[in-house]
Amino acid sequence: MRISQSKDKEPTPEELQELEKLKGIIERIIADGKLTGIEFERIKAVIRADQKVSFEELQLVRKQGYFMLVPMHQEINFLAKISSPFKRT
């Protein structure tokens, strides 16, 4: 899985639509202040749906407050899991 940084180009309309979808999912998930394994997998699946992880997706996850629910070591682990094509246990 590759992480693509498109800082020199604007997101396409399709990418913007996907970012809005991800934003809504994250907002619903963090509303109760808890993060379950199923919710984590849901976020990961949405981000990986197009077989790439964009800088904008990772930035959105951080801005939406997802990482306020997890300690720093889990944030680093999340980023590693998102970009890895293999499921870790």
Secondary structure, DSSP 8 states (H G I E B T S, - for coil): -EEE--TTS---HHHHHHHHHHHHHHHHHHTTS---HHHHHHHHHHHHTTSEEEHHHHHHHHHTTGGGGS-HHHHHHHHHHHH-SS---
